[in-house]
Amino acid sequence: MVKKAQKCGPQTCGEAGCCKVEAVVSVDDRGQMVLPKEIRDKAGIQAGDKLAIIGLERDGKVCCISLIKVEDLTEMVKSMLGPVMKEIF
């Protein structure tokens, strides 16, 4: 059975958490944007932090972009792959 691609937007929010518009930013001529201080503070993002860009595609186009701190992504991957790698070795 083929699963339908999940749509981006409010209809995908679950009870555990929900997507919402936190801020609106502009992109300048060089492709740069500024994350508002409120968002940086709330997410614990500081100067020098590395962020991974995660894109969700629908119909061949990126419809949703998420930023995850690399250190958090690393921990997520370790927690998922750690038990699998332990079983292999």
N, CA, C and O atoms as a MOPAC input file, in Angstrom:
PM7 MOZYME 1SCF
protein

 N      0.83800 1    -1.17500 1     0.00000 1
 C      0.00000 1     0.00000 1     0.00000 1
 C      0.88600 1     1.24100 1     0.00000 1
 O      1.84500 1     1.31200 1     0.76900 1
 N      0.58500 1     2.20300 1    -0.83600 1
 C      1.36300 1     3.42800 1    -0.94200 1
 C      0.77800 1     4.48100 1    -0.01000 1
 O     -0.42100 1     4.76000 1    -0.03300 1
 N      1.64600 1     5.05600 1     0.80400 1
 C      1.20400 1     6.11400 1     1.71000 1
 C      1.17900 1     7.43600 1     0.97400 1
 O      2.04100 1     7.70800 1     0.13900 1
 N      0.19700 1     8.25100 1     1.28300 1
 C      0.14000 1     9.59600 1     0.72800 1
 C      1.18700 1    10.44900 1     1.40900 1
 O      1.45100 1    10.28200 1     2.60000 1
 N      1.78900 1    11.36900 1     0.66000 1
 C      2.74400 1    12.30600 1     1.24900 1
 C      2.00800 1    13.20300 1     2.23900 1
 O      0.91300 1    13.69500 1     1.96700 1
 N      2.63000 1    13.39800 1     3.37400 1
 C      2.00900 1    14.25100 1     4.38300 1
 C      2.12400 1    15.70300 1     3.94600 1
 O      3.17600 1    16.13400 1     3.47200 1
 N      1.06200 1    16.44200 1     4.10200 1
 C      1.05700 1    17.85200 1     3.73200 1
 C      1.66800 1    18.69500 1     4.83500 1
 O      1.57800 1    18.36700 1     6.01800 1
 N      2.28800 1    19.78200 1     4.42100 1
 C      2.80900 1    20.73900 1     5.39300 1
 C      1.65900 1    21.60700 1     5.86700 1
 O      0.73700 1    21.89300 1     5.10300 1
 N      1.70600 1    22.01900 1     7.09100 1
 C      0.71200 1    22.96500 1     7.56300 1
 C      0.07000 1    22.54400 1     8.85100 1
 O      0.43800 1    21.52400 1     9.43400 1
 N     -0.89100 1    23.32300 1     9.30300 1
 C     -1.53000 1    23.08700 1    10.59700 1
 C     -2.19600 1    21.72800 1    10.71900 1
 O     -2.31700 1    21.20100 1    11.82500 1
 N     -2.62900 1    21.15200 1     9.61200 1
 C     -3.31700 1    19.86100 1     9.68100 1
 C     -2.38400 1    18.73000 1    10.10900 1
 O     -2.85800 1    17.65700 1    10.48300 1
 N     -1.05900 1    18.94800 1    10.06200 1
 C     -0.11500 1    17.90900 1    10.45400 1
 C      0.26000 1    17.97900 1    11.92500 1
 O      1.02200 1    17.13400 1    12.39600 1
 N     -0.24300 1    18.94800 1    12.65800 1
 C      0.10700 1    19.09400 1    14.06900 1
 C     -0.51500 1    17.97600 1    14.89300 1
 O     -1.68000 1    17.62200 1    14.71300 1
 N      0.27000 1    17.43900 1    15.78300 1
 C     -0.22300 1    16.40700 1    16.68600 1
 C     -0.37600 1    16.97400 1    18.07900 1
 O     -0.10000 1    18.14900 1    18.32300 1
 N     -0.81700 1    16.13100 1    18.98300 1
 C     -1.02200 1    16.59300 1    20.35100 1
 C      0.30000 1    16.78300 1    21.09000 1
 O      0.37700 1    17.56000 1    22.04200 1
 N      1.35200 1    16.06700 1    20.64600 1
 C      2.64100 1    16.16200 1    21.33800 1
 C      3.32300 1    17.50400 1    21.09700 1
 O      4.11900 1    17.94500 1    21.92500 1
 N      3.03500 1    18.13300 1    20.02200 1
 C      3.65500 1    19.41000 1    19.68600 1
 C      3.00100 1    19.95800 1    18.44300 1
 O      2.26500 1    19.25100 1    17.75400 1
 N      3.26300 1    21.19900 1    18.15900 1
 C      2.59600 1    21.79500 1    17.01700 1
 C      3.49700 1    22.81400 1    16.34500 1
 O      4.27300 1    23.51500 1    16.99600 1
 N      3.37500 1    22.87900 1    15.04300 1
 C      4.08900 1    23.89400 1    14.26900 1
 C      3.28200 1    25.18300 1    14.33800 1
 O      2.05100 1    25.16500 1    14.32400 1
 N      3.98900 1    26.28700 1    14.41000 1
 C      3.30400 1    27.57700 1    14.37200 1
 C      4.25900 1    28.62200 1    13.82900 1
 O      5.47600 1    28.43800 1    13.85900 1
 N      3.71800 1    29.69600 1    13.34400 1
 C      4.54300 1    30.78300 1    12.85000 1
 C      5.10500 1    31.51800 1    14.05600 1
 O      4.35900 1    32.11700 1    14.83000 1
 N      6.41700 1    31.47000 1    14.21100 1
 C      7.08500 1    32.13300 1    15.33000 1
 C      7.50000 1    33.54900 1    14.95900 1
 O      7.50200 1    34.44300 1    15.80500 1
 N      7.85300 1    33.75200 1    13.68800 1
 C      8.31800 1    35.05400 1    13.23100 1
 C      8.32200 1    35.05900 1    11.70900 1
 O      8.24700 1    34.00700 1    11.07400 1
 N      8.40800 1    36.22600 1    11.14300 1
 C      8.55900 1    36.38300 1     9.69800 1
 C      9.87500 1    37.12500 1     9.49300 1
 O     10.10600 1    38.17300 1    10.09700 1
 N     10.73800 1    36.57200 1     8.63400 1
 C     12.03200 1    37.18600 1     8.36700 1
 C     12.17600 1    37.44500 1     6.87700 1
 O     11.47800 1    36.84400 1     6.06000 1
 N     13.08300 1    38.34000 1     6.53500 1
 C     13.37100 1    38.64400 1     5.14000 1
 C     14.73600 1    38.08600 1     4.77500 1
 O     15.62300 1    37.97700 1     5.62200 1
 N     14.89500 1    37.73400 1     3.50900 1
 C     16.17200 1    37.27100 1     2.99000 1
 C     16.78300 1    38.41300 1     2.19300 1
 O     16.11900 1    39.00400 1     1.34100 1
 N     18.05500 1    38.72800 1     2.46600 1
 C     18.68100 1    39.84700 1     1.74200 1
 C     19.28800 1    39.36700 1     0.42300 1
 O     19.15600 1    38.19800 1     0.06200 1
 N     19.95200 1    40.27500 1    -0.29200 1
 C     20.52300 1    39.97500 1    -1.60200 1
 C     21.55800 1    38.85800 1    -1.56100 1
 O     21.76000 1    38.15700 1    -2.55300 1
 N     22.21000 1    38.69200 1    -0.42300 1
 C     23.22800 1    37.64600 1    -0.28900 1
 C     22.64800 1    36.33000 1     0.23300 1
 O     23.39200 1    35.37900 1     0.47200 1
 N     21.33600 1    36.26900 1     0.41100 1
 C     20.68900 1    35.04800 1     0.89300 1
 C     20.72500 1    34.90800 1     2.40200 1
 O     20.44600 1    33.83200 1     2.93200 1
 N     21.06000 1    35.96500 1     3.09100 1
 C     21.14600 1    35.91500 1     4.54500 1
 C     19.85700 1    36.39900 1     5.18700 1
 O     19.12100 1    37.21000 1     4.62500 1
 N     19.60900 1    35.87800 1     6.37700 1
 C     18.46500 1    36.33100 1     7.16500 1
 C     18.87400 1    36.37200 1     8.62300 1
 O     19.87000 1    35.76100 1     9.01200 1
 N     18.12400 1    37.07700 1     9.41300 1
 C     18.41100 1    37.19200 1    10.83800 1
 C     17.30800 1    36.48700 1    11.61100 1
 O     16.12300 1    36.74900 1    11.40500 1
 N     17.71600 1    35.58100 1    12.51400 1
 C     16.74500 1    34.96800 1    13.42000 1
 C     16.50700 1    35.96400 1    14.54400 1
 O     17.45900 1    36.39800 1    15.19200 1
 N     15.26400 1    36.33000 1    14.78600 1
 C     14.98600 1    37.29800 1    15.85000 1
 C     15.51800 1    36.82400 1    17.21100 1
 O     15.53500 1    35.62800 1    17.50300 1
 N     15.94300 1    37.77100 1    18.01900 1
 C     16.51200 1    37.46600 1    19.33200 1
 C     15.58400 1    36.60100 1    20.18000 1
 O     16.03800 1    35.67500 1    20.85200 1
 N     14.29600 1    36.89900 1    20.15100 1
 C     13.32000 1    36.10400 1    20.92200 1
 C     13.39300 1    34.62300 1    20.55400 1
 O     13.36100 1    33.75200 1    21.42200 1
 N     13.49000 1    34.35700 1    19.26100 1
 C     13.53900 1    32.97000 1    18.78400 1
 C     14.86400 1    32.32900 1    19.18400 1
 O     14.89000 1    31.18700 1    19.64300 1
 N     15.97600 1    33.06900 1    19.00900 1
 C     17.28400 1    32.53700 1    19.40500 1
 C     17.30800 1    32.20600 1    20.89000 1
 O     17.80800 1    31.15500 1    21.28900 1
 N     16.77000 1    33.09900 1    21.70100 1
 C     16.73400 1    32.85900 1    23.14700 1
 C     15.88200 1    31.63800 1    23.48100 1
 O     16.28600 1    30.78400 1    24.26900 1
 N     14.71400 1    31.56700 1    22.87900 1
 C     13.78200 1    30.45800 1    23.14200 1
 C     14.38200 1    29.10700 1    22.72700 1
 O     14.15900 1    28.08900 1    23.38200 1
 N     15.15400 1    29.11800 1    21.62000 1
 C     15.74500 1    27.88200 1    21.10100 1
 C     17.14000 1    27.62300 1    21.66200 1
 O     17.74100 1    26.58600 1    21.38100 1
 N     17.65600 1    28.56800 1    22.45700 1
 C     18.99600 1    28.39700 1    23.00800 1
 C     20.08700 1    28.48100 1    21.94900 1
 O     21.13600 1    27.85300 1    22.09400 1
 N     19.85700 1    29.23900 1    20.89700 1
 C     20.83300 1    29.39100 1    19.82100 1
 C     21.73900 1    30.57600 1    20.14100 1
 O     21.27700 1    31.68100 1    20.42400 1
 N     23.04700 1    30.31000 1    20.08800 1
 C     24.02800 1    31.35300 1    20.39400 1
 C     24.97500 1    31.52200 1    19.21100 1
 O     25.05700 1    30.65400 1    18.34200 1
 N     25.69000 1    32.64700 1    19.18400 1
 C     26.66200 1    32.90100 1    18.12600 1
 C     27.63900 1    31.72800 1    18.05400 1
 O     28.13300 1    31.26200 1    19.08100 1
 N     27.91100 1    31.26100 1    16.85900 1
 C     28.84000 1    30.15300 1    16.65600 1
 C     28.18400 1    28.78400 1    16.61600 1
 O     28.82200 1    27.81700 1    16.20000 1
 N     26.91800 1    28.67000 1    17.04100 1
 C     26.22400 1    27.38500 1    16.97000 1
 C     26.06400 1    26.96400 1    15.51000 1
 O     25.87000 1    27.80400 1    14.63000 1
 N     26.14800 1    25.67300 1    15.26500 1
 C     25.92900 1    25.11700 1    13.93300 1
 C     24.49500 1    24.59400 1    13.86900 1
 O     24.02700 1    23.92000 1    14.78600 1
 N     23.80800 1    24.91200 1    12.77700 1
 C     22.43000 1    24.46500 1    12.58000 1
 C     22.34200 1    23.60500 1    11.32700 1
 O     22.89000 1    23.95900 1    10.28300 1
 N     21.65800 1    22.48300 1    11.43300 1
 C     21.39600 1    21.63500 1    10.27700 1
 C     20.07300 1    22.09100 1     9.66400 1
 O     19.10500 1    22.36200 1    10.37500 1
 N     20.04900 1    22.17100 1     8.34500 1
 C     18.82700 1    22.56100 1     7.63700 1
 C     18.15800 1    21.28600 1     7.15400 1
 O     18.75200 1    20.50700 1     6.40800 1
 N     16.91900 1    21.07600 1     7.58100 1
 C     16.14400 1    19.90000 1     7.20600 1
 C     15.00100 1    20.37000 1     6.31500 1
 O     14.20600 1    21.21800 1     6.72000 1
 N     14.91400 1    19.82800 1     5.11400 1
 C     13.86000 1    20.21900 1     4.18800 1
 C     12.85400 1    19.09800 1     4.00000 1
 O     13.23500 1    17.93300 1     3.89000 1
 N     11.59500 1    19.43500 1     3.96200 1
 C     10.52400 1    18.48500 1     3.69300 1
 C     10.01300 1    18.78300 1     2.29500 1
 O      9.60200 1    19.90600 1     2.00400 1
 N     10.03900 1    17.77800 1     1.43200 1
 C      9.61800 1    17.97300 1     0.04800 1
 C      8.21400 1    17.44200 1    -0.19700 1
 O      7.77800 1    16.45100 1     0.38800 1
 N      7.53400 1    18.14100 1    -1.08100 1
 C      6.22400 1    17.70100 1    -1.56800 1
 C      6.15800 1    18.07500 1    -3.03300 1
 O      6.42400 1    19.21900 1    -3.40300 1
 N      5.80500 1    17.11400 1    -3.86600 1
 C      5.71400 1    17.32600 1    -5.30900 1
 C      7.01600 1    17.88800 1    -5.88400 1
 O      6.98300 1    18.73500 1    -6.77600 1
 N      8.16200 1    17.42000 1    -5.37700 1
 C      9.45200 1    17.82600 1    -5.90000 1
 C      9.94800 1    19.18700 1    -5.45400 1
 O     11.00100 1    19.63400 1    -5.90800 1
 N      9.21100 1    19.86000 1    -4.57300 1
 C      9.62100 1    21.16800 1    -4.07800 1
 C      9.70500 1    21.13900 1    -2.56500 1
 O      8.93400 1    20.44800 1    -1.89800 1
 N     10.64800 1    21.89700 1    -2.03400 1
 C     10.75000 1    22.01000 1    -0.57700 1
 C      9.59700 1    22.88600 1    -0.10000 1
 O      9.46000 1    24.03500 1    -0.52000 1
 N      8.77300 1    22.33200 1     0.77900 1
 C      7.61500 1    23.08300 1     1.27700 1
 C      7.80700 1    23.52100 1     2.72100 1
 O      7.08100 1    24.38200 1     3.21600 1
 N      8.78200 1    22.92700 1     3.39200 1
 C      8.97600 1    23.22700 1     4.80600 1
 C     10.46100 1    23.10800 1     5.12500 1
 O     11.10000 1    22.12900 1     4.73900 1
 N     11.00800 1    24.08500 1     5.81700 1
 C     12.41200 1    24.07500 1     6.21300 1
 C     12.47600 1    24.17800 1     7.73300 1
 O     11.84100 1    25.04200 1     8.33800 1
 N     13.24900 1    23.28400 1     8.33700 1
 C     13.45100 1    23.30400 1     9.78700 1
 C     14.92900 1    23.46100 1    10.08200 1
 O     15.77400 1    23.01200 1     9.30800 1
 N     15.23900 1    24.08900 1    11.18700 1
 C     16.61000 1    24.22200 1    11.65100 1
 C     16.73900 1    23.42900 1    12.94600 1
 O     15.91700 1    23.56200 1    13.85300 1
 N     17.79200 1    22.59400 1    13.02300 1
 C     18.04300 1    21.81500 1    14.23500 1
 C     19.50100 1    22.02700 1    14.61400 1
 O     20.39100 1    21.93400 1    13.76800 1
 N     19.74000 1    22.31200 1    15.88700 1
 C     21.12200 1    22.45300 1    16.33300 1
 C     21.85300 1    21.14000 1    16.06300 1
 O     21.34100 1    20.06500 1    16.37800 1
 N     23.05300 1    21.22800 1    15.47900 1
 C     23.80900 1    20.03800 1    15.10400 1
 C     24.04500 1    19.13600 1    16.30600 1
 O     23.96900 1    17.91300 1    16.18000 1
 N     24.32800 1    19.71200 1    17.46100 1
 C     24.56500 1    18.87800 1    18.64700 1
 C     23.31400 1    18.07400 1    19.01400 1
 O     23.42400 1    16.93000 1    19.45500 1
 N     22.13400 1    18.65900 1    18.83700 1
 C     20.88900 1    17.93000 1    19.11700 1
 C     20.65300 1    16.84100 1    18.07800 1
 O     20.20500 1    15.74400 1    18.41100 1
 N     20.95500 1    17.14800 1    16.82000 1
 C     20.79600 1    16.16400 1    15.75200 1
 C     21.74200 1    14.98800 1    15.97000 1
 O     21.36900 1    13.83300 1    15.76400 1
 N     22.96000 1    15.28900 1    16.38300 1
 C     23.94400 1    14.23800 1    16.66100 1
 C     23.43000 1    13.30200 1    17.74400 1
 O     23.54200 1    12.08300 1    17.61900 1
 N     22.86700 1    13.86800 1    18.80800 1
 C     22.33200 1    13.05100 1    19.89800 1
 C     21.15000 1    12.20000 1    19.42700 1
 O     21.01100 1    11.04600 1    19.83300 1
 N     20.29300 1    12.77900 1    18.56000 1
 C     19.15900 1    12.01800 1    18.02000 1
 C     19.64600 1    10.81400 1    17.22200 1
 O     19.13000 1     9.70700 1    17.36900 1
 N     20.64000 1    11.04600 1    16.38200 1
 C     21.17600 1     9.96400 1    15.54400 1
 C     21.81800 1     8.89500 1    16.41800 1
 O     21.60200 1     7.70200 1    16.20100 1
 N     22.60800 1     9.31400 1    17.40700 1
 C     23.24500 1     8.34900 1    18.30900 1
 C     22.21200 1     7.50600 1    19.03900 1
 O     22.38000 1     6.29500 1    19.18300 1
 N     21.13700 1     8.14900 1    19.50300 1
 C     20.12600 1     7.40100 1    20.26400 1
 C     19.37500 1     6.41000 1    19.37700 1
 O     18.91800 1     5.37000 1    19.85100 1
 N     19.25000 1     6.73300 1    18.09300 1
 C     18.56100 1     5.81300 1    17.17900 1
 C     19.48800 1     4.71200 1    16.67500 1
 O     19.09700 1     3.54600 1    16.62000 1
 N     20.71300 1     5.08000 1    16.30800 1
 C     21.63200 1     4.11100 1    15.72500 1
 C     22.42800 1     3.33200 1    16.75400 1
 O     22.88900 1     2.22600 1    16.46900 1
 N     22.59900 1     3.88800 1    17.94900 1
 C     23.38000 1     3.21800 1    18.98300 1
 C     22.93500 1     1.78600 1    19.24700 1
 O     23.75300 1     0.86900 1    19.17400 1
 N     21.65300 1     1.57200 1    19.55200 1
 C     21.19300 1     0.21000 1    19.80800 1
 C     21.35200 1    -0.71800 1    18.59500 1
 O     21.64700 1    -1.90200 1    18.75800 1
 N     21.16000 1    -0.19500 1    17.40300 1
 C     21.30300 1    -1.00800 1    16.18500 1
 C     22.76300 1    -1.41900 1    16.01100 1
 O     23.05700 1    -2.58100 1    15.73000 1
 N     23.68600 1    -0.45200 1    16.18100 1
 C     25.10000 1    -0.74800 1    16.02400 1
 C     25.56700 1    -1.71700 1    17.10000 1
 O     26.42700 1    -2.55700 1    16.83600 1
 N     25.02400 1    -1.61900 1    18.29600 1
 C     25.38900 1    -2.51900 1    19.39700 1
 C     25.02300 1    -3.96400 1    19.03800 1
 O     25.78200 1    -4.89300 1    19.31400 1
 N     23.85300 1    -4.13900 1    18.42100 1
 C     23.40700 1    -5.48200 1    18.02300 1
 C     24.29900 1    -6.04500 1    16.91000 1
 O     24.57700 1    -7.24400 1    16.88100 1
 N     24.74100 1    -5.18400 1    16.00500 1
 C     25.56900 1    -5.63800 1    14.88100 1
 C     26.92900 1    -6.11800 1    15.37900 1
 O     27.44100 1    -7.14100 1    14.92300 1
 N     27.50900 1    -5.37400 1    16.31800 1
 C     28.84200 1    -5.71500 1    16.80500 1
 C     28.73000 1    -6.55700 1    18.05200 1
 O     29.74700 1    -6.95300 1    18.62200 1

